[in-house]
């Protein structure tokens, strides 16, 4: 069976925590942070449902342009005038990888970002090549250097312009 994306609900949060601990042990986030993202923007949170249980998740939300949220930090609220649609996290268990699931997530992200000029994210764990194949480009911005180092030395801020906007790529 091919895993499929479905909306995330509160009952999924234990699975999100389990998957996050397995996939991102170097980037831990408190359960309260994950729950807040879901509460603030449920339309940007999905589960990748496998044959018997969830095998991945995605969390995203509108945010301030070129100001990625700090790792493991509550947002408080979403901006009234967001400048980007921020992909907070995409995590797939090893068994779910290599089957095109992350690529099938892109239409959901693009639909959720409708009306905003870009998608953005912080790529970690060697994921830059994947995100480049999805149309994202690395943005070298010295202002972001300290925040990116809080993830790891390889972290890169990336954006994908929407509506033909290519400024600041």
N, C-alpha and C positions, 0 to 999 in steps of 0.2 A: 504493500500500500504506500502510495506517495503521500507524504505529510502535507497538510494544508493549513493555511493561516485562517484564524478566526479571532473575533474580538476577545480581548482579555476582560475578565471579571475579577471581583474581589476574591472569589474562591480560588483563583489561580495564583495568588501571591505566594503560597508555600512552594509551588512548583517553580515560580520565578526565582525565589531565593535558592532553591536546590540547584537549578540550572546555572544561575549566576556564580554560585560557589564552585561549581565544577568547571565552568568555562573561563571565568575571570577571577581566579584566586588572588591575583596581584592587584585587583581593582575592587576591593570589597565595598559594598554599599549597604547601609542599614536597611532593615525591613521597612522602617518608617519612611525613608527616602523613596523607595520603590512604590510604596502605597500612596505617597503624596503625588507622584507623577501620574499614577492611574486616576486618582481623584481629580486632579487638575485638568487632565485632558484624556478622558477615556477613549476618545475617537482616534488617538494616536498610539494605542497599546494593543498588541496582538500576541496570540499564542500560536506556536507551530504545533499542531496536533499530530502525533504519530499514531500508529496502529493501536496502542494501548494507553499511552500517556503523552503529555506534552514533551516535546524534544527541543523546544526553542521558544524564544520570545523576542519581541521588539517593543521599544518604548521611544516615543517621539512626541514633540510638542512645539508650538510656536515659541520663539524666543528673540532676544536682542541680537542684532547683527554683530558679528565678530566678538561676541562676549560669551563664549561657551560656559555653561555653569560649572562650578567646581565639583570635583568628584565627591560623592557622599555628602552633599550639602542640600538641604531643602531649598526649594525655589521660593516658597511663600505665596507667590501668585504669578500668573502669566502676565506678560506685558499687554497694555492696552493697544499699543501700536507695534506689533512685532515686525522685525526686519528679516527674519529667516525662519525656516521650519527646521528645528534642530533634531537630529537623530541621536538620541541619548545613548541607546544601547541596542545592539542586535547580538543575540547569543544563541548559538546552535550547539547542541551536544554532538560529539564526534559522529555518532550514528546517523545524524541528520545532514551532515556535510556532503558536498559533492553531488547533490541531487537537484540542484537548482532552486532550493527553497529561498535562499537570500535574494536571488534574482527575481523570484515571484513576489517578493515583498515590495519591490520598487514601484509597481503600479499603486499599491496601497499608500506608500509614502507620497508619491506624486499627487494623488487625489487629495490626501490630507493637507498638502502644501498649497493647494489651489488658492490663488490670489496673492501669494507671497513671491518675492523676487528670487528666492533661492532656497536650497536645502543646504544644511551644514552639519558637520560632525567632527569629532576628534577620533582619528583612526589609531588604534593600538593593536598590539599583538601581530604585527606583520600584515595587517589588513589593507594597507594602502593600495596594492595592486588590484584587489577586488573592487574597492570603491572607485578606482580609476576606470575600470571596465564599466562601471555604472554611470560614468559621466562626471565624476567628481575630480577636482584638481586641488593639489596642495597649495595652500596660501601661506607664503612666508611673511609673517608679520612679527617683528621683534616685540611688539607690545604683548603678544600672546606667549612668549617664550617661557616665562616663569610658570604660568598656568599649565602649559604643556608638560613641563618637567615634573609637575606634581603627579602626572600619570606615569611617564617613564621617558627615557632618553629618545626613544623611537617614535613617540606620539607626534602626530601631524594633524594640524587643523586643515580641513578640506571643505570645499563648497562646490555645489552644482548649480550653475545659473539656470533660472527658469525664465520663460518669456523672452528669450533672446538676449538677456543681459549678460555681458561678458566682462563688465567692469571689475577691476581689481583681481583678476584671476591670477 
